[in-house]
């Protein structure tokens, strides 16, 4: 909550397993029982969380993806620490962001082409405000990735889910990130957990 008394309710779940049934129980106890009917959830792309939201709230609630997690998924976490470019198309699936998709692969592409694709995708994520702008920009991305079948398949899956990740597809009142909540996880290791504090 800020100094003007404005804020949002926050709840944290500490569990050994975040399977759908466990997340459903958490949502019921923290949201449903208080009569809250959310219009949107901003989350990463964890499938169990998505199923839990659908099972608990149904079609009345829309799930959108955290833009920070989407942008992070275009990086290779192992490469950014050791090289000078964000290798969006070269590596491993990330557990927390769009993890059902394999990371993009452009083995034959140049460093400059990787930079180009990354910049184009980030611009689409944040700056495209109309369907026309999106389609024109997306056509340029496909042209840049031409000849790389793995990349084109990956991009096709992103295109099919545009409404979940592209910023202009959500109302301005919906946050672009869920990191406001996730900041609690940074502090958590400093808090000693005992049997008394976990029940």
C-alpha positions in Angstrom: 0.0 0.0 0.0 1.3 3.5 -0.8 1.4 6.6 1.3 -2.1 7.6 0.0 -3.7 4.4 1.2 -4.0 2.9 -2.2 -2.9 -0.6 -3.0 -4.0 -4.1 -3.8 -4.6 -7.3 -1.8 -1.7 -9.7 -1.8 -1.6 -13.4 -0.8 1.4 -15.7 -0.9 1.2 -19.5 -1.0 4.1 -21.6 0.3 3.7 -25.2 -0.8 5.8 -28.2 -1.6 3.8 -28.7 -4.8 2.0 -26.2 -6.9 -0.2 -28.6 -8.8 -3.6 -27.5 -10.0 -5.6 -28.9 -7.0 -3.4 -27.1 -4.5 -3.6 -23.8 -6.4 -7.4 -24.1 -6.6 -7.6 -24.4 -2.8 -5.4 -21.4 -2.4 -7.6 -19.3 -4.8 -10.7 -20.5 -3.0 -9.4 -19.5 0.4 -7.9 -16.2 -0.5 -10.2 -14.9 -3.2 -13.5 -16.7 -3.5 -14.4 -16.8 0.1 -14.0 -13.0 0.3 -16.5 -12.5 -2.5 -13.9 -11.2 -5.0 -14.6 -11.8 -8.6 -11.5 -10.9 -10.6 -11.8 -9.9 -14.2 -8.1 -10.6 -14.9 -5.2 -12.5 -13.6 -1.6 -11.4 -14.6 0.6 -14.5 -14.3 3.5 -16.3 -15.8 2.7 -19.2 -18.1 2.6 -22.0 -15.5 0.0 -24.5 -16.9 -1.1 -25.6 -13.4 -1.9 -22.0 -12.4 -3.8 -21.5 -15.7 -5.9 -24.6 -15.1 -6.5 -23.6 -11.5 -7.8 -20.1 -12.6 -10.1 -21.7 -15.2 -11.4 -24.3 -12.8 -12.0 -21.8 -10.0 -13.4 -18.8 -12.0 -14.4 -20.0 -15.4 -14.9 -17.8 -18.4 -15.6 -14.7 -16.3 -11.9 -14.3 -15.6 -9.3 -13.7 -18.3 -5.7 -14.7 -17.8 -3.0 -12.5 -19.3 0.7 -13.1 -19.3 3.2 -10.9 -17.4 5.1 -8.9 -20.0 8.4 -9.2 -18.0 8.2 -13.0 -18.1 7.3 -12.9 -21.9 10.3 -10.7 -22.6 12.5 -12.8 -20.4 11.5 -15.9 -22.3 13.1 -14.4 -25.4 16.5 -14.5 -23.7 18.7 -17.5 -23.1 19.6 -17.2 -19.4 22.8 -19.1 -19.9 24.0 -17.0 -22.8 23.3 -13.5 -21.4 25.9 -13.9 -18.7 28.6 -15.0 -21.1 28.0 -13.1 -24.3 27.1 -9.7 -25.5 23.8 -10.4 -27.1 20.4 -11.6 -26.0 20.3 -15.0 -27.7 16.5 -15.3 -28.0 16.7 -18.1 -30.4 19.2 -20.5 -29.1 18.5 -22.4 -26.0 16.5 -24.1 -23.3 12.9 -23.9 -22.2 12.4 -21.7 -19.2 10.3 -23.1 -16.3 8.6 -19.9 -15.4 7.9 -18.2 -18.8 6.1 -19.7 -21.7 7.7 -22.9 -20.7 5.6 -25.2 -22.8 7.4 -23.7 -25.8 11.0 -24.6 -26.7 13.3 -21.7 -26.9 13.8 -20.3 -30.3 16.7 -21.8 -32.3 18.6 -19.9 -35.0 21.8 -21.9 -35.3 22.7 -20.5 -38.7 21.8 -16.9 -37.9 24.2 -14.1 -37.1 24.4 -12.2 -33.9 23.0 -9.2 -35.7 19.9 -11.2 -36.8 19.3 -12.3 -33.2 19.5 -8.7 -32.1 17.1 -7.7 -34.9 14.5 -10.4 -33.9 14.7 -9.6 -30.3 14.3 -5.8 -30.9 11.3 -6.4 -33.2 9.6 -8.7 -30.7 10.1 -6.3 -27.8 8.7 -3.5 -30.0 5.6 -5.6 -30.8 5.1 -6.5 -27.1 5.1 -2.9 -25.9 4.5 -0.5 -28.7 2.0 -1.8 -31.2 -1.4 -0.2 -30.4 -3.6 -1.3 -33.3 -4.3 -4.6 -35.1 -2.8 -3.0 -38.3 0.4 -2.0 -36.5 0.7 -5.5 -35.1 0.1 -7.3 -38.4 2.6 -5.1 -40.2 5.3 -5.6 -37.5 4.6 -9.3 -37.3 5.1 -9.7 -41.1 8.5 -8.1 -40.7 9.4 -10.5 -37.9 8.4 -13.5 -40.1 10.5 -12.0 -43.0 13.5 -11.7 -40.7 13.1 -15.3 -39.5 12.5 -16.6 -43.0 14.3 -19.9 -43.7 14.5 -21.0 -40.1 11.6 -23.5 -39.6 12.0 -23.9 -35.8 11.8 -20.2 -35.3 8.8 -19.9 -37.5 7.0 -22.7 -35.6 7.8 -20.9 -32.3 6.5 -17.6 -33.7 3.3 -19.2 -34.9 2.5 -20.3 -31.4 3.1 -16.8 -30.1 0.9 -15.4 -32.8 -1.9 -17.7 -31.8 -1.7 -16.4 -28.2 -1.4 -12.7 -29.0 -4.3 -11.8 -26.7 -2.5 -13.3 -23.7 0.8 -11.4 -24.1 0.6 -8.4 -26.3 0.1 -5.2 -24.2 -2.5 -3.5 -26.4 -4.8 -6.5 -26.0 -5.5 -5.8 -22.4 -7.2 -2.8 -20.8 -4.9 0.0 -19.5 -6.0 -0.7 -16.0 -4.5 -4.2 -16.0 -0.9 -4.3 -14.8 1.7 -5.4 -17.3 3.6 -7.5 -14.8 3.0 -9.7 -11.8 6.4 -8.8 -10.2 4.7 -6.6 -7.6 3.6 -9.9 -6.0 6.6 -11.9 -6.8 8.9 -9.5 -5.0 7.9 -11.3 -1.8 9.8 -14.4 -3.1 13.0 -12.3 -3.0 12.6 -11.6 0.7 11.4 -15.1 1.7 14.8 -16.8 2.1 15.6 -14.3 4.8 12.6 -15.4 6.9 13.3 -18.5 9.0 10.4 -20.9 8.5 9.5 -23.1 11.4 6.6 -25.5 12.1 4.9 -22.6 13.9 5.1 -20.2 11.0 4.0 -22.7 8.3 0.7 -23.8 9.8 
